[in-house]
C-alpha cells in the first residue's frame, strides 16, 4: 500500500499518508458490536501519556469504513484508525474510493470537483494546500478532543454554528451586512478642489471698466464733455 500511494499521491500528500500509516501500527482494535449490517471497532492510541479512542464503523453492504475522527472528511486522506483496520484484515491495496483525485499527481491534468460536483480551483496552489491542511489538521484534533465527552461535543457544536454564521457574513461582504440598518461608521466627503477658470474673474473690475459703466460725463457750466462742473476750466479761469 505504501508503494501504491507513493505512485499516486503528490509528495506532500504522500508524506501525510505515510505518517498516518506509521502511526497506525501503534493503534489497537477492539470489537465493540457486530451484526448483519455493520461491525464497530474501538481503536485506541496511546499518545502524550493519554489514551485516545476512536470509533471505526465498517458497513458490509457498501464495503465502506468510516471513523469518528473524520480525518478523511476533513483532510481527504484515510486516517490511521481505518488503516489499522486494513492492516488487521490484510488489505494490501488502498480501495480507489478512498483516493481523492485532487491529491493525485495527475490532478492538474483535468478539472477537480468536490462531493457536490463543484470545481475546486485551488488544488494547484501550494499556499492554499498548506493552509487547508493546517486548518484541517487543527479541526481534526479539536473534534477528537470534543468526542471525549458529551459536554465537549455540545461546546464544539455551538462554537461551529456561531463560526459558520460569522464566516457566512464575511463571505457575503460588508454591503449585505448593512441592509436594514445604518452603518456604525460615518463617512465624510471632502469638498471638491476649486479650479480657477481661464481669463479675468467677473468679480474683479478695473478702473477703466468702472468709468465706462458710469457713462460719459457732461459739464453743465460750459457744455463740454469729459468733465463735470466741479472740474470745469471755465470756472477756474481768472
C-alpha positions in Angstrom: 0.0 0.0 0.0 2.8 2.4 0.8 4.3 1.8 -2.7 0.9 2.3 -4.3 0.3 5.6 -2.7 3.8 6.9 -3.4 3.0 6.4 -7.1 -0.4 8.1 -6.9 -0.1 10.9 -4.4 1.8 14.1 -4.6 4.9 14.4 -2.4 3.1 16.5 0.2 0.1 14.3 0.5 2.1 11.1 0.5 4.1 12.3 3.4 0.9 12.9 5.3 -0.4 9.5 4.4 2.9 7.8 5.3 2.7 9.5 8.7 -0.8 8.1 9.2 0.4 4.6 8.1 3.3 4.7 10.6 1.0 5.8 13.5 -1.5 3.1 12.6 1.0 0.5 13.9 0.5 1.9 17.4 -3.3 1.6 17.3 -5.1 -1.3 18.9 -8.5 -2.6 17.7 -11.2 -3.9 20.0 -14.5 -5.3 18.7 -17.4 -3.3 20.1 -20.5 -4.5 18.3 -21.3 -6.7 15.4 -24.4 -7.5 13.5 -25.6 -8.5 10.0 -25.1 -5.0 8.6 -22.1 -3.5 10.2 -19.1 -4.0 12.5 -18.0 -1.4 15.1 -14.4 -1.2 16.5 -12.9 0.9 19.2 -9.4 1.9 18.1 -7.2 3.1 21.0 -3.9 5.0 20.7 -1.5 6.0 23.5 -0.2 9.5 22.8 1.5 12.0 25.2 0.6 9.9 28.2 -3.0 9.9 27.2 -5.1 7.2 25.6 -7.4 8.3 22.8 -10.2 6.2 21.5 -11.8 6.5 18.0 -14.7 4.5 16.7 -14.5 2.8 13.3 -17.7 1.6 11.6 -17.5 -0.9 8.7 -20.7 -1.2 6.7 -20.8 -4.6 4.9 -23.3 -3.8 2.1 -21.4 -0.7 0.9 -18.0 -2.1 1.9 -17.2 1.2 3.4 -15.3 2.2 6.6 -15.7 5.5 8.4 -14.1 6.9 11.5 -15.3 9.2 14.3 -12.2 11.3 13.9 -13.5 12.3 10.4 -10.0 12.9 9.1 -11.0 11.6 5.7 -13.9 14.0 5.6 -11.7 17.0 6.7 -8.4 16.4 5.0 -9.2 13.9 2.3 -6.8 11.1 3.3 -7.5 7.9 5.1 -6.9 8.0 8.9 -4.6 5.8 11.0 -7.6 4.2 12.7 -9.0 2.9 9.4 -5.5 1.9 8.3 -5.2 -0.2 11.4 -8.4 -2.0 10.4 -7.0 -2.6 6.9 -3.8 -4.0 8.4 -5.9 -6.3 10.6 -7.8 -7.6 7.6 -4.6 -7.8 5.5 -5.7 -5.3 2.9 -2.6 -4.6 0.9 -4.0 -2.1 -1.7 -6.0 1.1 -1.0 -9.5 1.0 -2.4 -10.0 3.5 -5.1 -12.9 5.3 -3.4 -10.5 6.4 -0.6 -8.1 8.1 -3.1 -9.3 11.6 -3.9 -8.4 12.8 -7.3 -7.4 16.3 -6.1 -4.4 14.8 -4.2 -3.1 12.8 -7.1 -0.1 13.8 -9.2 -2.4 13.9 -12.3 -4.9 16.3 -10.7 -3.6 19.2 -12.8 -4.4 17.4 -16.0 -8.2 17.9 -15.6 -10.9 19.5 -13.6 -11.2 18.5 -9.9 -14.6 18.6 -8.2 -15.8 18.2 -4.7 -18.5 15.9 -3.5 -21.2 18.3 -4.7 -19.7 18.5 -8.2 -18.3 22.0 -7.7 -15.0 22.7 -9.4 -12.0 23.1 -7.0 -9.7 25.7 -8.4 -7.2 25.9 -5.5 -5.8 22.4 -5.8 -2.7 23.6 -7.7 -1.9 26.4 -5.3 0.7 25.2 -2.7 -0.1 28.0 -0.4 -3.8 27.2 -0.2 -3.0 23.5 0.2 -0.8 24.2 3.2 -3.5 26.4 4.8 -6.2 23.8 4.1 -4.0 21.0 5.5 -3.1 23.0 8.6 -6.7 24.0 9.4 -8.0 20.6 8.7 -5.5 19.0 11.0 -6.4 21.5 13.7 -10.1 20.8 13.2 -9.5 17.1 13.3 -7.6 17.4 16.7 -10.4 19.6 18.0 -13.1 17.0 17.0 -11.1 14.2 18.7 -10.9 16.2 21.9 -14.6 17.1 21.8 -15.6 13.4 21.3 -14.1 12.6 24.7 -17.3 13.8 26.4 -20.9 14.9 25.7 -20.2 18.3 27.1 -17.3 18.7 24.7 -19.5 17.8 21.7 -22.1 20.3 22.8 -19.5 23.1 23.2 -17.9 22.3 19.8 -21.3 22.1 18.1 -22.4 25.6 19.4 -19.0 27.1 18.5 -19.1 25.7 15.0 -22.6 27.1 14.4 -21.5 30.5 15.6 -18.4 30.3 13.4 -20.5 29.3 10.4 -22.7 32.4 10.8 -19.6 34.7 11.1 -18.0 33.1 8.0 -21.2 33.5 6.0 -21.4 37.2 6.9 -17.7 37.5 5.9 -18.4 35.7 2.6 -21.4 37.9 1.8 -19.4 41.1 2.3 -20.0 44.3 4.3 -22.5 45.7 1.9 -25.0 42.9 2.6 -24.4 43.1 6.3 -25.7 46.7 6.5 -29.0 46.0 4.8 -31.9 47.1 7.0 -29.6 49.1 9.4 -27.3 52.0 9.4 -23.6 51.7 9.3 -21.7 52.1 12.5 -19.0 54.2 10.8 -19.8 57.7 9.4 -18.1 58.6 6.2 -17.3 62.2 5.5 -16.8 63.6 2.0 -14.3 66.3 1.4 -15.2 69.4 -0.5 -14.1 69.3 -4.2 -11.0 71.2 -5.1 -11.5 74.6 -6.6 -10.4 75.1 -10.2 -9.6 78.6 -11.4 -11.2 79.5 -14.7 -9.3 80.9 -17.5 -9.3 84.7 -18.1 -10.2 87.5 -15.6 -12.7 86.9 -12.9 -16.0 88.6 -13.2 -15.7 89.8 -9.7 -12.6 92.0 -10.4 -13.3 95.2 -12.4 -10.7 97.7 -13.4 -10.8 101.5 -13.3 -11.5 101.8 -17.0 -14.4 99.4 -16.8 -15.8 101.3 -13.8 -15.6 104.6 -15.7 -17.4 103.1 -18.7 -20.2 101.8 -16.5 -20.7 105.3 -15.1 -21.2 106.8 -18.6 -19.7 109.9 -20.3 -19.5 113.0 -18.0 -21.2 116.2 -19.3 -20.4 119.7 -17.9 -23.4 121.8 -17.2 -21.4 125.0 -17.0 -19.6 125.1 -20.3 -21.5 122.4 -22.1 -18.4 120.3 -22.9 -17.9 116.7 -22.3 -15.2 114.8 -20.4 -15.6 116.7 -17.1 -18.2 117.9 -14.8 -19.0 121.3 -13.2 -16.6 120.8 -10.3 -13.6 120.4 -12.7 -14.8 122.9 -15.4 -11.8 125.0 -16.7 -14.2 128.0 -17.2 -14.8 128.4 -13.5 -11.0 128.3 -12.8 -10.2 131.0 -15.4 -9.5 134.4 -13.8 
